[in-house]
Amino acid sequence: MDARENLLTRRSIRSYKNDPIPTDVLDRILEAGTYAASGMGQQPAIILAITDRATRDELSRLNQKARGGDTDPFYGAPVVLAVLAAKERPTYIYDGSLVIGNLMLAAHAEGLGSCWIHGAKEEFELPEGRALLERLGIDPDAYEGIGHCILGYPAGDAPEAAPRKEQYIYRV
């Protein structure tokens, strides 16, 4: 699909099949994330590509603990891409957000569903979240969780787009 069609047809998916994502497909999505724009080209974001079920479930429990709730915040998606960014950069939140946007668009181009899941900041501030980062060799004081991009094959049809609101665009 062309870029414009990709932008206009991507939707957040909240129900997934348990089918694994082929490594080459995941690699292309991850590569697209690394090409997101960043302030002064500094690339402060990192992506934790979580395909291990035990780690994915651990992250799900941390997200529930940090944000409340008793259901899987990742909607059963088999892959969680947690995006963090180095707090030393003044644009780190925006830069990490652009990475997630690229990941979601790349997933759609590959025929996968995706959804941004909030709570990465809060879960990686928990002692257990900090410990997880330390196990991975990531300094939890240097990085802040920006968000998650969950990925998988949709278990149903994508929802219809909501109508665009009035006065979305102001021309000057």
N, C-alpha and C positions, 0 to 999 in steps of 0.2 A: 504494500500500500504506500501511497505517497505521504509525505510528511503532514500535509494539511489534513488529509483524511484520518491519519493517526491521531492528530490533535483533537479532531472533532468527534471521533467515535470511541475514544478510550473512556471506560467507566470503572468505577470502584466495584469490585466483586467481593461479596461477603459469604460465599459458599463454594467450597473447593472439593475436587476429587483428591484422593490420596495418591494419585499417580506421581511417580518421581519425574523431575524435570531432567532431560538429558544434559550431560555435562557441557557439551558444546553450546547448547542453547543458553544455559546459565552463564557460561563464559562470555557470550556476546552481550548479554544484558549487563553483566558486571562491567565489561569494557565501556559500554555506553555511559554508565554511571561515572566512570573516571574522566569522561570528556565534558562533564558539566562545567559551565562557566563558574569562575571564582574570582573574588576580589583580587586584583593585581596578579591573577594567575597563580596564586599561592597554594592552591589545592589543599586546604586544611582538613578536608573530610577524609574519613576512612570508612570502609564498608566491611561489616562482619557478615560473611555469607554463611548462614547457618542451615545446614542440610541434615545434620545429625539430629535424630528425633529426640534423644534425651536432652540435648542442649536446647533445642527448640521448645520443648515442654517446660524446661527450667525457666526459660525466658518468659514463657506464657504465665507461669506462676508468679514470677517477679512483677510482671505487668499488672496482674490481678491484685497483688499485694499493694503495689504503689498507687493504683488508681481505683481499687475497689472492684466489686463484681465477682461472680462465681462461674462465669462461662469463659471459654477460650477466646481471648481478645483477638486471636489470629484466625478465627473462623475456620479452623481446620486446615489452613494452607500448609503444605509440606515444607516450604522454604520461607525463611525470614531473613531479610537483609536489614540489619541494624546499621544505621548511619550515625556516626559520631563525628565531631569536628573539634579541632584544637582551639581551645578558648583564647589563646594568645592573639588570634587574628580578629580584628574588629568586625569582620563580615562573616564570622564562622556560622552563625545560624542561617543566614541567607545562602551561603555556599553549600551547606549540608542539605538545605531544602531543595536547591537546584539539582543536587545529586539524586534525591528521591524522585523528583520530577522526571529526570532522564531515565531512571530505572523503570518507572511505571510506563513511560512511552515505549521504551525498548521491549518490555514484556508484552505489551499490546501488539507491537509489530511482529512478535514471535508467536502470536496466537494464545498467549497466556493471560490470565486475569491477575490483577494486582489491586492493592488498597493501601493507603497510608494509614498506619496505626500510630496513634499518639502514645506518649508515656515513656519513651526511651530515656529522657532526662531523669525522670523520677525513679525508674527502675535501676538505672546505673548509679544513682545516689544512695540506694539501699546498701547496707553492708554486704549482702549476698551478690548484688550487682557489681560492686567494687571488686569483690573477690573474683568474680568471673572475669572481669577485665584484666586483673593482675595475673590470673592463670594463663591468659592469652598474651601476656607481655605488654599490655597497654596500660599506661599510667592513668589511673582514674582521676587524678587531680588535673591532668593536662587536657583531657577530653570530656566533652559533654554530649550526651545522647540527644540527637535531633529528632529522630523518628524511625519507624520501621516501614519497609516496603515488603508486604507479604506477597508471595507468588504461588501460582498453581494453575492447574487446568480448571476452568469454571465448572461447577456442578449443575449449572442451569444457564439460562439466557441472561445476557447483560441487561441491566435495567435501561429503560428509555431515558434520554437526557431530559432534565427539567427545562422548561422554557427559560430563555435568558431574560433576566430582569430588565425592566424599563430603566432608562437612564444609566445604563452600564458604561456607556462611552460618552464622554464630553469632548467635543471638538473645539479647539481653540484656534 
